[in-house]
Amino acid sequence: MEPGRLIHALPTPVIWIGRDDRVAAINPAGAAVFGEGLTGRHYITALRQPSLLSAIERAKSTRTTQTARYLTSDETGHDVTYQASVAVLDEGVLASFEDVTHLDSASQMRRDFVANVSHELRTPLTALLGFIETMLRGPAKDDPVARERFLSIMEAEAGRMNRLVGDLMSLNRVEAEERQRPIDPVALGDLLRSVLHGLTPLAAEAGVVLEAQIPDAALSVPGDADQLRQVATNLVENAIKYGREGERCVVALLGPAFHPRLRCEAMEIVVRDYGPGIDAAHVPRLTERFYRVDTHRSREQGGTGLGLAIVKHIVTRHRGRLQIDSELGQGSRFSVILPVDA
């Protein structure tokens, strides 16, 4: 079989370079990446990227398979990375390309995650070390009032690190279980009433009125009760912390009803606050790890930047959807949509 006919049957981008150093054949997947009309052109003018050209030259001179990265963009303008494998055969050079964009993205996410965790831990740790030094060897060594004040700050910073570690462990557990869909029945009404009862003192301290719109009917969904409690607690706590003093936070349970986003019968947990709202530019990124709309205020409120990321993973594990709607000056509405049937 001719090489040209063979590579046309391959699903990944492939280019065949003849012994005259000209492109002898390119399959449809390759044409989608490199463009039409390359057949017959010298490979240097057709491919252009130095790293790929160097790999071809090395393969030809050493008669061994070489690899290189080929960087381009798709029709939407997003960056795409291919791993090129260049092999020399009797008839010429065969260059095949594997899309490894997702691997690069995962690697970048890991690097960003480590950098963010390091930064989040370094700030309170630096404060603790500074206060300890001041209390042991500095002017606060023999000052009971200053020692009391510093110990109070150290307690707050240690608590912040403890919350961060707890959220990291929680996120790790949720991600580990994300493919295991829970099937135990969870009574959502009872769960929400319990969460609101536990958060009433926090709401009273913040001057926020909790308003429950929860039907008395026994309504349940398949789920993990502890994780769904974590979802409700996180959303209501956020509404209390970031809402306006004197305003209300409405927690409602809707359904069951057919939901077009899930294409099945579903229950909907709604947490609505009447705070300052969130600019539309921030809404799509709210569930990213460590993303904060207002970094200073979030840290003042004890936030770790992981709460909504945990919520998203829990909702995904339950095959549900998290929907966020907000408008500046009008407050925010967080909806958790959960299928009724397993």
C-alpha positions as CSV (number, residue, x, y, z in Angstrom):
1,M,0.0,0.0,0.0
2,E,1.2,3.5,-0.9
3,P,2.2,5.6,2.2
4,G,-0.1,8.3,1.1
5,R,-3.2,6.0,1.2
6,L,-2.1,4.6,4.5
7,I,-1.7,7.9,6.4
8,H,-5.1,9.1,5.1
9,A,-6.7,6.3,7.2
10,L,-5.0,7.6,10.4
11,P,-7.1,9.8,12.8
12,T,-4.2,11.8,14.1
13,P,-2.2,14.5,12.0
14,V,0.4,12.8,9.9
15,I,2.8,14.2,7.3
16,W,4.9,12.1,4.8
17,I,8.1,13.7,3.6
18,G,9.6,12.1,0.5
19,R,13.3,11.4,-0.1
20,D,13.5,14.7,-2.1
21,D,12.6,16.6,1.1
22,R,9.2,17.6,-0.2
23,V,5.8,16.9,1.4
24,A,4.6,13.8,-0.4
25,A,1.3,13.4,1.4
26,I,-0.7,14.8,4.4
27,N,-3.8,13.3,5.8
28,P,-7.0,15.3,6.5
29,A,-6.2,15.7,10.2
30,G,-2.8,17.1,9.3
31,A,-4.3,19.5,6.8
32,A,-6.6,20.8,9.5
33,V,-3.5,21.7,11.6
34,F,-1.0,22.8,9.0
35,G,-3.4,24.0,6.2
36,E,-4.1,22.9,2.7
37,G,-1.8,22.9,-0.3
38,L,1.4,21.6,1.4
39,T,1.9,18.7,-0.9
40,G,4.9,19.2,-3.1
41,R,6.4,22.0,-1.0
42,H,9.8,21.6,0.7
43,Y,9.2,20.6,4.3
44,I,11.2,23.7,5.6
45,T,8.8,26.1,4.0
46,A,5.8,24.0,4.9
47,L,6.4,23.4,8.6
48,R,8.6,26.4,9.6
49,Q,8.9,25.8,13.4
50,P,12.6,25.5,14.3
51,S,12.1,22.8,16.9
52,L,10.2,20.5,14.5
53,L,12.7,21.2,11.7
54,S,15.6,20.4,14.0
55,A,13.9,17.1,14.9
56,I,13.5,16.2,11.3
57,E,17.2,17.0,10.6
58,R,18.3,14.9,13.6
59,A,16.2,12.0,12.5
60,K,17.6,12.1,9.0
61,S,21.2,12.3,10.2
62,T,21.0,9.7,13.0
63,R,18.4,7.4,11.4
64,T,16.6,7.4,14.9
65,T,13.2,8.5,16.0
66,Q,13.1,12.1,17.3
67,T,10.5,14.1,19.2
68,A,9.6,17.7,19.3
69,R,6.9,20.1,20.5
70,Y,4.7,21.8,17.8
71,L,2.8,24.8,19.1
72,T,-0.2,26.2,17.2
73,S,-3.8,27.4,17.9
74,D,-7.2,26.1,17.0
75,E,-10.1,27.9,15.2
76,T,-11.2,29.5,18.5
77,G,-7.8,31.0,19.1
78,H,-6.8,28.7,22.0
79,D,-3.3,27.5,22.2
80,V,-2.8,23.8,21.2
81,T,0.4,21.7,21.8
82,Y,1.3,18.7,19.8
83,Q,4.0,16.1,20.5
84,A,5.7,15.3,17.2
85,S,7.3,12.0,16.6
86,V,9.6,11.9,13.6
87,A,10.8,8.5,12.1
88,V,12.9,7.8,9.1
89,L,11.8,5.0,6.7
90,D,13.2,3.8,3.4
91,E,10.6,5.9,1.5
92,G,11.3,9.1,3.5
93,V,10.3,10.7,6.8
94,L,7.1,10.2,8.7
95,A,6.0,12.9,11.1
96,S,3.0,12.1,13.4
97,F,1.5,14.5,15.9
98,E,-0.3,13.8,19.2
99,D,-2.4,16.5,20.9
100,V,-1.0,16.8,24.4
101,T,-2.7,20.1,25.3
102,H,-4.6,18.5,28.2
103,L,-1.3,17.2,29.7
104,D,0.3,20.6,29.5
105,S,-2.8,22.1,31.1
106,A,-2.8,19.5,33.9
107,S,0.9,20.2,34.5
108,Q,0.3,23.9,34.7
109,M,-2.6,23.4,37.0
110,R,-0.4,21.4,39.4
111,R,2.3,24.1,39.3
112,D,-0.3,26.8,40.0
113,F,-1.8,24.8,42.8
114,V,1.5,24.2,44.5
115,A,2.4,27.9,44.1
116,N,-1.0,29.0,45.6
117,V,-0.8,26.6,48.5
118,S,2.7,27.8,49.3
119,H,1.7,31.4,49.2
120,E,-1.4,30.8,51.3
121,L,0.6,29.0,54.0
122,R,3.6,31.3,53.8
123,T,1.7,34.4,54.8
124,P,0.3,33.2,58.2
125,L,3.5,31.2,58.9
126,T,5.6,34.3,58.4
127,A,3.4,36.2,60.8
128,L,3.7,33.5,63.4
129,L,7.5,33.3,63.2
130,G,7.7,37.1,63.5
131,F,5.5,37.2,66.6
132,I,7.3,34.3,68.2
133,E,10.7,36.1,67.6
134,T,9.3,39.3,69.1
135,M,7.9,37.5,72.2
136,L,11.0,35.5,72.8
137,R,13.8,38.1,72.1
138,G,12.1,41.4,71.2
139,P,10.4,44.2,73.1
140,A,7.3,42.1,73.9
141,K,9.4,39.7,76.0
142,D,8.5,41.4,79.3
143,D,5.3,43.1,78.2
144,P,2.2,41.1,79.3
145,V,-0.2,43.3,77.3
146,A,1.7,43.0,74.1
147,R,2.1,39.2,74.6
148,E,-1.6,38.9,75.1
149,R,-2.3,40.8,71.9
150,F,0.3,38.9,69.9
151,L,-1.0,35.5,71.2
152,S,-4.5,36.5,70.0
153,I,-3.2,37.3,66.5
154,M,-1.1,34.1,66.5
155,E,-4.2,32.1,67.4
156,A,-6.1,33.6,64.4
157,E,-3.2,32.9,62.0
158,A,-2.9,29.3,63.2
159,G,-6.6,28.9,62.8
160,R,-6.4,30.2,59.2
161,M,-3.7,27.6,58.5
162,N,-5.8,24.9,60.1
163,R,-8.8,25.8,57.9
164,L,-6.7,25.8,54.8
165,V,-5.2,22.3,55.6
166,G,-8.7,21.1,56.4
167,D,-10.1,22.4,53.1
168,L,-7.2,20.8,51.2
169,M,-7.9,17.5,52.8
170,S,-11.6,17.8,52.0
171,L,-10.9,18.7,48.4
172,N,-8.6,15.7,48.1
173,R,-11.2,13.3,49.5
174,V,-13.9,14.7,47.2
175,E,-11.7,14.4,44.1
176,A,-10.8,10.8,45.0
177,E,-14.5,9.9,45.3
178,E,-15.8,12.0,42.3
179,R,-16.4,9.0,40.1
180,Q,-18.3,7.1,42.8
181,R,-21.9,8.3,42.7
182,P,-23.5,8.2,46.1
183,I,-26.9,6.3,46.3
184,D,-28.1,6.7,49.9
185,P,-31.3,8.7,50.3
186,V,-30.8,12.1,51.8
187,A,-33.8,14.1,53.2
188,L,-32.9,17.6,51.9
189,G,-35.5,19.5,53.9
190,D,-34.3,18.1,57.2
191,L,-30.7,18.7,56.2
192,L,-31.3,22.3,55.3
193,R,-33.2,23.0,58.4
194,S,-30.3,21.5,60.5
195,V,-27.8,23.7,58.6
196,L,-29.8,26.9,59.2
197,H,-30.2,26.1,62.9
198,G,-26.5,25.7,63.3
199,L,-25.7,28.9,61.4
200,T,-28.3,31.1,63.2
201,P,-25.7,32.4,65.8
202,L,-23.3,33.4,62.9
203,A,-26.2,35.2,61.1
204,A,-27.3,37.0,64.2
205,E,-23.7,38.2,64.8
206,A,-23.5,39.5,61.2
207,G,-26.9,41.1,61.4
208,V,-28.3,38.9,58.6
209,V,-31.8,37.4,58.8
210,L,-32.1,33.8,57.7
211,E,-35.3,33.0,55.9
212,A,-36.2,29.4,55.1
213,Q,-38.6,28.4,52.3
214,I,-38.5,24.7,52.8
215,P,-41.6,22.5,52.2
216,D,-42.7,20.1,55.0
217,A,-42.9,17.2,52.5
218,A,-40.3,14.5,52.8
219,L,-38.2,15.1,49.7
220,S,-35.0,13.1,49.2
221,V,-32.3,12.6,46.6
222,P,-29.6,10.0,46.3
223,G,-26.5,11.4,47.9
224,D,-23.8,11.7,50.6
225,A,-25.4,13.4,53.5
226,D,-22.1,14.8,54.9
227,Q,-21.0,16.2,51.6
228,L,-24.4,17.8,50.9
229,R,-24.4,19.3,54.3
230,Q,-20.9,20.7,53.5
231,V,-22.4,22.3,50.3
232,A,-25.3,23.9,52.1
233,T,-23.1,25.1,54.9
234,N,-20.6,26.7,52.6
235,L,-23.2,28.5,50.5
236,V,-25.1,29.8,53.5
237,E,-21.9,30.9,55.3
238,N,-20.8,32.8,52.2
239,A,-24.2,34.5,52.0
240,I,-23.9,35.5,55.6
241,K,-20.3,36.7,55.4
242,Y,-20.6,38.6,52.1
243,G,-24.2,39.9,52.4
244,R,-25.2,43.2,53.8
245,E,-25.9,43.8,57.4
246,G,-29.6,44.1,58.0
247,E,-30.5,42.2,54.9
248,R,-31.8,38.6,54.6
249,C,-30.5,35.4,53.2
250,V,-33.2,33.2,51.7
251,V,-32.7,29.4,51.6
252,A,-35.2,27.6,49.4
253,L,-35.9,24.0,48.4
254,L,-37.6,23.7,45.0
255,G,-39.1,20.7,43.2
256,P,-39.2,18.0,42.3
257,A,-39.6,19.1,38.7
258,F,-38.2,18.3,35.3
259,H,-35.0,20.3,34.9
260,P,-33.8,20.9,31.3
261,R,-30.1,21.1,32.3
262,L,-30.2,17.6,33.7
263,R,-33.0,16.3,31.5
264,C,-34.6,14.6,34.4
265,E,-36.6,15.2,37.6
266,A,-34.5,17.2,40.0
267,M,-34.5,19.1,43.3
268,E,-33.0,22.5,43.6
269,I,-31.4,24.1,46.6
270,V,-31.3,27.9,46.3
271,V,-29.3,30.3,48.5
272,R,-30.1,33.9,47.8
273,D,-28.4,36.9,49.4
274,Y,-29.0,40.6,49.0
275,G,-25.4,41.8,49.3
276,P,-23.3,43.9,46.9
277,G,-23.4,41.2,44.2
278,I,-20.5,40.0,42.0
279,D,-19.3,41.6,38.7
280,A,-20.2,39.3,35.8
281,A,-16.5,39.1,34.8
282,H,-15.8,37.2,38.0
283,V,-18.7,34.7,38.0
284,P,-17.2,32.1,35.6
285,R,-14.1,31.8,37.8
286,L,-15.7,31.6,41.2
287,T,-15.2,27.8,41.5
288,E,-11.5,28.0,40.6
289,R,-9.2,27.0,43.4
290,F,-7.9,30.1,45.4
291,Y,-9.8,32.5,43.2
292,R,-11.1,35.4,45.1
293,V,-13.1,38.5,44.0
294,D,-11.8,40.5,47.0
295,T,-8.7,38.9,48.4
296,H,-8.4,41.1,51.4
297,R,-12.0,40.8,52.5
298,S,-12.0,37.1,51.9
299,R,-9.0,36.6,54.2
300,E,-10.5,38.9,56.8
301,Q,-13.6,36.7,56.8
302,G,-11.5,33.5,57.2
303,G,-11.9,32.3,53.7
304,T,-9.4,29.9,52.2
305,G,-10.4,30.3,48.5
306,L,-11.3,26.6,48.2
307,G,-14.9,26.6,49.4
308,L,-16.7,26.9,46.0
309,A,-14.2,24.6,44.4
310,I,-15.2,21.9,47.0
311,V,-18.8,22.7,46.3
312,K,-18.4,22.2,42.6
313,H,-16.7,18.9,43.0
314,I,-19.3,17.6,45.4
315,V,-22.1,18.6,43.1
316,T,-20.3,17.0,40.2
317,R,-20.0,13.8,42.2
318,H,-23.8,13.8,42.7
319,R,-24.2,14.3,38.9
320,G,-25.8,17.7,39.6
321,R,-25.2,21.2,38.4
322,L,-24.1,24.4,40.2
323,Q,-25.5,27.6,38.8
324,I,-24.4,31.1,39.9
325,D,-26.3,34.3,39.0
326,S,-25.3,37.7,40.3
327,E,-25.6,41.3,39.6
328,L,-23.8,44.2,41.1
329,G,-26.0,45.9,43.8
330,Q,-28.6,43.1,43.5
331,G,-27.0,40.3,45.4
332,S,-26.2,36.7,44.3
333,R,-28.2,33.5,43.8
334,F,-26.5,30.1,44.1
335,S,-28.4,27.1,42.9
336,V,-27.5,23.4,43.4
337,I,-29.6,21.2,41.1
338,L,-29.6,17.5,42.1
339,P,-31.3,14.6,40.2
340,V,-34.0,12.8,42.1
341,D,-33.3,9.3,40.7
342,A,-30.0,7.4,41.1
